[in-house]
Amino acid sequence: MNQHTLPNAVATAVTWIKEALGPKGWLEDAADTLKYRTDWRGRDVGEAVLVARPATTEEVAAVVRICAEAGLAVVPQGGNTGLVLGSIPTDERPTVVLSLDRMTRIRSVDPDNMALVAEAGCVVKAVQEAASAADRLFPLSLASEGSATIGGTLSTNAGGNQTIRYGNAREQVLGLEVVLPDGSVFDGLNTLRKNNTGYDLKHLFIGAEGTLGVITAAALRLMPAPRARETALLAVPDPAAAQALLGRARELSGDTVLAFELMPRMCLDLAIRHIEGVADPLPAPSPWYALIELATASPIDDLRTKLEAILAEAMEAGRVGDGVIAESETQRAALWRIREEQAEAGRREGGGVSSDVSVPVSRVADFLGAGRSAAARTRAGDPPEHLRPHGRRQHPLPDPAPARHGWRRLEAPQFRAGRRPERPGRRHGRQLLGRARHRRAEAPGPGALRRAVASDADARGQGSHRPAGGDEPGQDPVTPATPRR
Ligand SMILES: Cc1cc2nc3c(=O)[nH]c(=O)nc-3n(C[C@H](O)[C@H](O)[C@H](O)COP(=O)(O)OP(=O)(O)OC[C@H]3O[C@@H](n4cnc5c(N)ncnc54)[C@H](O)[C@@H]3O)c2cc1C
């Protein structure tokens, strides 16, 4: 019989974890652990024998080691904002939720070398603020940044709304510290940009959703802080026009486009319906909108002139029908709220089917066209733009007119101056440490490699102490697991 099925083995492991963490380091009561077991949308609740809340890397290592020896599953958890049930336990195996919410230290900020080291439980916003205090930018930005953690965003390789300029979470990482499934510590907190010593092992853990180890700290890349931003919400007739607008904006602005978000009217309606203070800044509805932001770190770059030139050309070409430019930080924030409150508005609307699909920019319009046709065929009678079906149907909209006051609208004279995507993107999955359960359609090569890596992690998770690192002569970043007692 498997050791983990024995209740006394589980009970013993739980006792050891409690001893290792002290009274502040764990929660057991069902009411206390509920928020750690419930998904962000509040629809799924899992079971956990314990919520462990270690405060140090050594404590994380102790928990993982004890769990590995007792056959307990471990679900690492950051801010629990993941929308695909990856951060809550399943009911199929006794599980410890390992929350990083006490590991919130910024270990160092190094503006000269454009680097910052943060513990995994730091929320993204805290890292942005620490960078900003040193006149630097941490460029990962997403609507959940007040709750999502560095560990969670790296483990999901999150994107966010500045991906177009700075790339995904993976591209912000210089080094990682990770507790491996046997409780050993991979110490790869390198802050050097140039590091050509063999395999770049940190990339194995980024996007691995906790299947290969628990990220405990990260060395992150910083950028020069932006000196100016220009933001506009534009009414566009269709995705093809938005796609063309983005291409021209990148060219004309000298690639200073920081963000570009395409939204159907449904997104505006959802935000207006459910989020207090959100209003339509334009007098007439448009089928599609583009939220565009330019940013520059140069104090002598005139972004307003660039933006106006881009919009003048777009209006003359019929790619933009109407729009507003934010004249203050308050107006900029109001425009961004329409985009950033989408997840919350969707939650309040009712059940939703989320997808995380990546397609090349040049194929977005084709992809949306194909998707809307498919949706129209399968959901006869619904408007075709309902790619994301929701549980409840339309409600009357409040009159947005009063809140429109104060916006600077674009007026045309003011600005004289079908195929399928190549490859579907990712979908997150629920997982347990040391037991990868991603199901992806992949070519045999990468799939086999992934299975080999995951099964090696499985083996080590069952107590083997074979270190995973040390690939280069004289370089062994893995601290072997120490015996528990
Ligand atoms: C309002 C809202 C907006 C969002 N916007 C975006 C967006 O623009 N782009 C985007 O990509 N996602 C977005 N998300 C999804 C989510 O915020 C991100 O995926 C985020 O990266 C999750 O971080 P977290 O700390 O909450 O992780 P969690 O939800 O706690 O965990 C996510 C996954 O990572 C694992 N994990 C967590 N911490 C660790 C760790 N330290 N070590 C190893 N594994 C770990 C968990 O086991 C789980 O599999 C959004 C979510 C919300 C609610």
The ligand as a Gaussian input file, in Angstrom:
#p B3LYP/6-31G(d) Opt

LIG

0 1
 C       -8.131000      40.558000     -12.783000
 C       -7.147000      39.589000     -13.368000
 C       -6.382000      39.964000     -14.463000
 C       -5.444000      39.094000     -15.005000
 N       -4.709000      39.494000     -16.084000
 C       -3.792000      38.660000     -16.612000
 C       -2.999000      39.064000     -17.730000
 O       -3.146000      40.161000     -18.237000
 N       -2.075000      38.197000     -18.205000
 C       -1.891000      36.959000     -17.646000
 O       -1.027000      36.210000     -18.103000
 N       -2.636000      36.552000     -16.586000
 C       -3.569000      37.368000     -16.064000
 N       -4.333000      36.962000     -15.005000
 C       -4.135000      35.633000     -14.431000
 C       -3.237000      35.685000     -13.144000
 O       -3.247000      36.890000     -12.486000
 C       -1.840000      35.470000     -13.526000
 O       -1.747000      34.204000     -14.080000
 C       -0.855000      35.528000     -12.341000
 O        0.361000      35.283000     -12.920000
 C       -1.079000      34.545000     -11.225000
 O       -0.265000      34.945000     -10.111000
 P       -0.605000      34.446000      -8.643000
 O        0.464000      34.890000      -7.725000
 O       -1.990000      34.840000      -8.274000
 O       -0.507000      32.873000      -8.832000
 P       -1.504000      31.756000      -8.346000
 O       -2.845000      31.959000      -8.954000
 O       -1.451000      31.614000      -6.883000
 O       -0.824000      30.481000      -9.015000
 C       -0.789000      30.325000     -10.405000
 C       -0.001000      29.050000     -10.742000
 O        1.363000      29.202000     -10.375000
 C        1.734000      28.255000      -9.362000
 N        2.560000      28.975000      -8.405000
 C        2.218000      30.077000      -7.686000
 N        3.275000      30.516000      -6.968000
 C        4.294000      29.668000      -7.235000
 C        5.644000      29.589000      -6.796000
 N        6.174000      30.470000      -5.938000
 N        6.420000      28.580000      -7.270000
 C        5.921000      27.664000      -8.149000
 N        4.643000      27.695000      -8.591000
 C        3.842000      28.691000      -8.151000
 C        0.439000      27.741000      -8.777000
 O        0.571000      26.419000      -8.280000
 C       -0.478000      27.832000      -9.996000
 O       -0.282000      26.721000     -10.830000
 C       -5.282000      37.806000     -14.448000
 C       -6.051000      37.433000     -13.348000
 C       -6.978000      38.303000     -12.813000
 C       -7.773000      37.872000     -11.620000

